[in-house]
Amino acid sequence: QDRDHAAAPKTNSEKIGYKPRGRKPGPRTDFMNDPDVIARRQKALAQMDAAG
């Protein structure tokens, strides 16, 4: 018992072996800034509006 510093208490996440994983690497395109996506969305919304 010649340790002079107390071990830091583990959190529950650490006890069960949780590893925070970052987001997957690679280019992430900004989905809603794609004009093609915007056009498709507006078309779908218009169809929903017409149907209901």
Backbone hydrogen bonds in HBPLUS format (Angstrom, degrees):
<---DONOR---> <-ACCEPTOR-->    atom                        ^
c    i                          cat <-CA-CA->   ^        H-A-AA   ^      H-
h    n   atom  resd res      DA  || num        DHA   H-A  angle D-A-AA Bond
n    s   type  num  typ     dist DA aas  dist angle  dist       angle   num
A0014-GLU N   A0011-THR O   3.07 MM   3  5.23 117.1  2.49  98.4 112.9     1
A0015-LYS N   A0011-THR O   2.98 MM   4  6.31 155.1  2.04 151.1 158.7     2
A0016-ILE N   A0012-ASN O   3.08 MM   4  6.36 156.5  2.14 154.2 157.9     3
A0018-TYR N   A0013-SER O   2.82 MM   5  5.16 164.7  1.85 161.1 156.0     4
A0017-GLY N   A0014-GLU O   3.07 MM   3  5.00 153.3  2.14  99.9 108.0     5
A0033-ASN N   A0030-ASP O   3.12 MM   3  5.63 155.6  2.18 113.9 121.5     6
A0034-ASP N   A0031-PHE O   3.25 MM   3  5.75 165.6  2.27 115.6 118.4     7
A0037-VAL N   A0034-ASP O   2.96 MM   3  5.29 118.9  2.35 106.8 121.6     8
A0038-ILE N   A0034-ASP O   3.02 MM   4  6.36 160.4  2.06 157.6 163.7     9
A0039-ALA N   A0035-PRO O   2.96 MM   4  6.14 160.8  2.00 147.9 152.4    10
A0040-ARG N   A0036-ASP O   3.05 MM   4  6.26 161.9  2.09 146.2 151.2    11
A0041-ARG N   A0037-VAL O   2.88 MM   4  6.07 153.8  1.95 149.4 157.1    12
A0042-GLN N   A0038-ILE O   2.93 MM   4  6.18 160.5  1.97 151.3 156.1    13
A0043-LYS N   A0039-ALA O   2.99 MM   4  6.21 157.4  2.04 148.4 154.7    14
A0044-ALA N   A0040-ARG O   2.99 MM   4  6.22 157.6  2.04 145.0 150.9    15
A0045-LEU N   A0041-ARG O   2.86 MM   4  6.10 160.3  1.90 152.6 158.2    16
A0046-ALA N   A0042-GLN O   2.88 MM   4  6.05 152.8  1.96 145.2 152.7    17
A0047-GLN N   A0043-LYS O   3.00 MM   4  6.29 154.2  2.07 146.5 153.2    18
A0048-MET N   A0044-ALA O   2.95 MM   4  6.23 156.8  2.01 148.9 155.3    19
A0049-ASP N   A0045-LEU O   2.89 MM   4  6.08 154.1  1.96 145.3 152.8    20
A0050-ALA N   A0046-ALA O   2.89 MM   4  6.13 153.2  1.97 146.0 153.3    21
A0051-ALA N   A0047-GLN O   2.88 MM   4  6.04 149.2  1.98 145.0 153.7    22
A0052-GLY N   A0048-MET O   2.92 MM   4  6.04 156.1  1.98 149.1 154.7    23
